[in-house]
Amino acid sequence: MTRLPDSFIPRLVPALLMGIVPHVTLLNPWITASCALSWIYLLAGVKKNWPLPPRWLTAVLTFAAFAGILVSARGTFSGEAGIGLLCLMAALKPLEIKSYRDRMITLFLAYFMVIAALFFSSSLEMTAYLYFSVVGITGCLVMVNHPDIMIKRGLKLALTITAQALPLSLILFLVFPRIPGSLWGIQVGASNSVGLSDTLSPGSMSDLRKSEETALRVSFDGPIPGMNQRYFRAYVFQVFDGKNWKIAYRIPQASFYPEEGEPWRYTVILEPHQQRYIITLDYPGDIPPGYRLAQDLTIQARDRVAKPLRYSLVSYPGTGPSAFQEWESLYLDLPDLGNPRARALAGQLRAQSVSVSAFSDTVLGYFATQDFYYTLNPPVSAQADTVDDFLFNTRKGYCEHYASAFVFLMRAAGVPARVVGGYYGGEINPLGEFLVLRQKDAHAWAEVYMEEKGWVRMDPTAAVDPSRVEREATPGGAEGLIRAGAGDEGFFLGIPRKIQWAWDALNYQWYARVIGYSTASQRQFLERLGLSLDSLAGIVKTALATLSVMAGLMLFYYLRLQMKTEQGRDRVRKGYDRFLAKLRKVGIDCSPSSGPLDLADRASAERKDLEKEIRGITALYVLLRYGGKQEDEDLIHDFLVQVARFGPKRKP
């Protein structure tokens, strides 16, 4: 027997579409194409009465889907592979729908697809999309269970249901014990994440410098530091291979904390970057448990940062003098060969300097007085001696070119030096009074060891004469050498910036108060209510309080529903009474002993000219009064409108 697509397909496919949209950027293109082809065929099949594929072909497609997932995932079952399999199931399931149960399973697949999006993103915009997707899928669920209901009415009912669930969801969010780690313990990748790399080479930051994506947001307990103090540390690069700077050694854990200068106390919300580094303002002192502070003053987490991370730190503007450690001799290492002209220049400038401090100032002066240019589009070096090529030929580059050349000259002269990668500057959001650093604020600078001062920060990029900064390098660049037109946009031209500030402020509050609602935050909240989860008695007390509030809410909803039902009945009864009064005015006997249908038959027989209106109003009344539609606001509205328009006149 020929199998045809289920007639409910047009109500199911929109739900599946809402479920797959958040995953499109993660899915392999062949999966998206398979889903699209399946749903298009089903929609066309319902309209044009096309047959479904035979069962043997459906089975072959199912096995092919599993095989395709395994091949695409290279034999491993990652989060992305799981999502792909779920989407393929949603594409194939409608091909075998033949009962109410199958329709419900298909809708639940759509719900699962929506929920699965939280594995990859918990951003405000994604959460808003998921909420309205749940409303839409619930609307489809209502229409599947009530085929005669209109789309507008179904969506309105779904919105009411989900809105009523929000208070209960909020209560559970606030008091339910927090689960550490990612949801259900699943660690998922984010191939499209953007962040710093653990290898620094000429041009490696070019993509970051063009990105407007947020890297981190920082709020301070006190005033926000000035621009020259906003150096946010991520990596310290140790080894130079002639072209690239790399991290080749595991630095010993710090047994000391710098405590020189007035401390900065601040909270960071770090965007996912799929690596273990933690961004910190120079120089970190006290750090939270669970992180590792190395002696190069970088911090690492136990796991890769795969979701927004919120943490609080204390930093000090100066590290203070410290003895040179034996392991720090690696900051003198250079390849045995290569860049001979740079080595000669380093020896020449060092011979002219009486101290390490004077030597570093001399090198900075060299960058300032020679024809060096700052540009985001430097020429690509084709030479093996990249430092020589930059110092004596091209003389064009941006932060990593200058930091690399500076540290090379220091080491060539026997001075310990290192390249540091991170972020610099940022923008103060006036709506939230916090600092926003974007990927375009990525920066590289240098640190030089001086016996009398310890490790001292040097920023060779800032030494470039501002007149030799090319204009394409100015908008929002990390170095801030030129802030062209900042604050001079005018009212209308400044609107996009103000919108961005508002969106950043909203996102900050979302991450700080919702995503960042941790076990500690929950404990503080419950303590303010006199509750606790730290003991059995506290857990029981909290559970009873929660159940009492939830029961109160449910009772409120029930009483409100009853009241609304009674009000609807009352309006319908009053409307019917007005209808009877109008019939009496034209001489029709409306005896209380006559039922609505008997009265309609008798009135229609007496007044054939009013039969259509009388029977229409009576049918709506019977449906609302006795047909289980007491809460249908659309029907109530139609009934009252028809009664109001009913204006019979006496026969002459």
Secondary structure as the mmCIF struct_conf table of DSSP 4:
data_model
#
loop_
_struct_conf.conf_type_id
_struct_conf.id
_struct_conf.beg_label_comp_id
_struct_conf.beg_label_asym_id
_struct_conf.beg_label_seq_id
_struct_conf.end_label_comp_id
_struct_conf.end_label_asym_id
_struct_conf.end_label_seq_id
TURN_TY1_P TURN_TY1_P1 SER A 7 PHE A 8
HELX_RH_AL_P HELX_RH_AL_P1 ILE A 9 ILE A 20
HELX_RH_3T_P HELX_RH_3T_P1 VAL A 21 HIS A 23
TURN_TY1_P TURN_TY1_P2 VAL A 24 LEU A 26
BEND BEND1 LEU A 27 LEU A 27
HELX_RH_AL_P HELX_RH_AL_P2 PRO A 29 LYS A 48
TURN_TY1_P TURN_TY1_P3 ASN A 49 ASN A 49
HELX_LH_PP_P HELX_LH_PP_P1 TRP A 50 PRO A 54
HELX_RH_AL_P HELX_RH_AL_P3 ARG A 55 SER A 72
TURN_TY1_P TURN_TY1_P4 ALA A 73 GLY A 75
HELX_RH_AL_P HELX_RH_AL_P4 GLY A 79 LEU A 92
HELX_RH_3T_P HELX_RH_3T_P2 LYS A 93 GLU A 96
BEND BEND2 SER A 99 SER A 99
HELX_RH_AL_P HELX_RH_AL_P5 TYR A 100 ALA A 116
HELX_RH_3T_P HELX_RH_3T_P3 ALA A 117 PHE A 119
TURN_TY1_P TURN_TY1_P5 PHE A 120 PHE A 120
HELX_RH_AL_P HELX_RH_AL_P6 LEU A 124 ASN A 145
TURN_TY1_P TURN_TY1_P6 PRO A 147 ASP A 148
BEND BEND3 ILE A 149 ILE A 149
HELX_RH_AL_P HELX_RH_AL_P7 ILE A 151 VAL A 175
BEND BEND4 PHE A 176 PHE A 176
HELX_LH_PP_P HELX_LH_PP_P2 PRO A 177 PRO A 180
BEND BEND5 GLY A 181 SER A 182
HELX_RH_3T_P HELX_RH_3T_P4 LEU A 183 GLY A 185
TURN_TY1_P TURN_TY1_P7 SER A 191 ASN A 192
BEND BEND6 ASP A 198 ASP A 198
STRN STRN1 THR A 199 LEU A 200
TURN_TY1_P TURN_TY1_P8 PRO A 202 MET A 205
HELX_RH_AL_P HELX_RH_AL_P8 SER A 206 ARG A 209
TURN_TY1_P TURN_TY1_P9 LYS A 210 LYS A 210
STRN STRN2 THR A 214 PHE A 220
BEND BEND7 ASP A 221 GLY A 222
HELX_LH_PP_P HELX_LH_PP_P3 PRO A 223 GLY A 226
HELX_RH_3T_P HELX_RH_3T_P5 MET A 227 GLN A 229
STRN STRN3 TYR A 231 PHE A 237
STRN STRN4 VAL A 239 PHE A 240
BEND BEND8 GLY A 242 LYS A 243
STRN STRN5 TRP A 245 LYS A 246
BEND BEND9 TYR A 249 TYR A 249
HELX_LH_PP_P HELX_LH_PP_P4 ILE A 251 PRO A 252
STRN STRN6 GLN A 253 GLN A 253
HELX_LH_PP_P HELX_LH_PP_P5 ALA A 254 ALA A 254
BEND BEND10 SER A 255 SER A 255
STRN STRN7 GLU A 260 GLU A 260
BEND BEND11 GLY A 261 GLU A 262
HELX_LH_PP_P HELX_LH_PP_P6 PRO A 263 PRO A 263
STRN STRN8 TRP A 264 LEU A 270
HELX_LH_PP_P HELX_LH_PP_P7 GLU A 271 PRO A 272
BEND BEND12 GLN A 274 ARG A 276
STRN STRN9 TYR A 277 ILE A 278
STRN STRN10 THR A 280 LEU A 281
BEND BEND13 ASP A 282 TYR A 283
STRN STRN11 PRO A 284 PRO A 284
BEND BEND14 ASP A 286 ASP A 286
TURN_TY1_P TURN_TY1_P10 PRO A 289 GLY A 290
STRN STRN12 TYR A 291 LEU A 293
STRN STRN13 ALA A 294 ALA A 294
TURN_TY1_P TURN_TY1_P11 GLN A 295 ASP A 296
BEND BEND15 LEU A 297 LEU A 297
STRN STRN14 ILE A 299 ALA A 301
BEND BEND16 ARG A 302 ASP A 303
BEND BEND17 LYS A 307 LYS A 307
STRN STRN15 LEU A 309 SER A 315
BEND BEND18 PRO A 317 PRO A 317
STRN STRN16 GLY A 318 GLY A 318
HELX_LH_PP_P HELX_LH_PP_P8 ALA A 323 GLN A 325
HELX_RH_3T_P HELX_RH_3T_P6 GLU A 326 LEU A 332
BEND BEND19 ASP A 336 GLY A 338
HELX_RH_AL_P HELX_RH_AL_P9 PRO A 340 ALA A 351
TURN_TY1_P TURN_TY1_P12 GLN A 352 GLN A 352
BEND BEND20 VAL A 354 SER A 355
HELX_RH_AL_P HELX_RH_AL_P10 VAL A 356 THR A 369
TURN_TY1_P TURN_TY1_P13 GLN A 370 ASP A 371
STRN STRN17 TYR A 373 TYR A 374
BEND BEND21 LEU A 376 ASN A 377
HELX_LH_PP_P HELX_LH_PP_P9 PRO A 378 SER A 381
BEND BEND22 GLN A 383 ALA A 384
HELX_RH_AL_P HELX_RH_AL_P11 THR A 386 ASP A 389
HELX_RH_PI_P HELX_RH_PI_P1 PHE A 390 THR A 394
STRN STRN18 LYS A 396 GLY A 397
HELX_RH_AL_P HELX_RH_AL_P12 CYS A 399 ALA A 412
TURN_TY1_P TURN_TY1_P14 ALA A 413 GLY A 414
STRN STRN19 ALA A 417 TYR A 424
STRN STRN20 GLU A 427 ASN A 429
TURN_TY1_P TURN_TY1_P15 PRO A 430 GLU A 433
STRN STRN21 PHE A 434 ARG A 438
HELX_RH_3T_P HELX_RH_3T_P7 GLN A 439 ASP A 441
STRN STRN22 ALA A 442 MET A 450
TURN_TY1_P TURN_TY1_P16 GLU A 451 LYS A 453
STRN STRN23 GLY A 454 MET A 458
HELX_RH_3T_P HELX_RH_3T_P8 PRO A 460 ALA A 463
BEND BEND23 VAL A 464 VAL A 464
HELX_RH_3T_P HELX_RH_3T_P9 PRO A 466 ARG A 468
STRN STRN24 VAL A 469 VAL A 469
HELX_RH_3T_P HELX_RH_3T_P10 ARG A 471 ALA A 473
TURN_TY1_P TURN_TY1_P17 PRO A 475 GLY A 476
TURN_TY1_P TURN_TY1_P18 ALA A 478 GLU A 479
BEND BEND24 LEU A 481 LEU A 481
TURN_TY1_P TURN_TY1_P19 ALA A 484 GLY A 487
BEND BEND25 GLU A 489 GLU A 489
HELX_RH_AL_P HELX_RH_AL_P13 GLY A 490 LEU A 493
TURN_TY1_P TURN_TY1_P20 GLY A 494 GLY A 494
HELX_RH_AL_P HELX_RH_AL_P14 ILE A 495 TRP A 510
HELX_RH_PI_P HELX_RH_PI_P2 TYR A 511 ILE A 515
TURN_TY1_P TURN_TY1_P21 GLY A 516 GLY A 516
HELX_RH_AL_P HELX_RH_AL_P15 THR A 519 ARG A 528
TURN_TY1_P TURN_TY1_P22 LEU A 529 GLY A 530
BEND BEND26 LEU A 533 SER A 535
HELX_RH_AL_P HELX_RH_AL_P16 LEU A 536 LYS A 585
TURN_TY1_P TURN_TY1_P23 VAL A 586 GLY A 587
TURN_TY1_P TURN_TY1_P24 PRO A 592 SER A 593
BEND BEND27 SER A 594 SER A 594
HELX_RH_AL_P HELX_RH_AL_P17 PRO A 596 GLU A 606
HELX_RH_3T_P HELX_RH_3T_P11 LYS A 608 LEU A 610
HELX_RH_AL_P HELX_RH_AL_P18 GLU A 611 TYR A 626
BEND BEND28 GLY A 627 GLY A 628
TURN_TY1_P TURN_TY1_P25 GLN A 630 GLU A 631
HELX_RH_AL_P HELX_RH_AL_P19 GLU A 633 ARG A 645
#
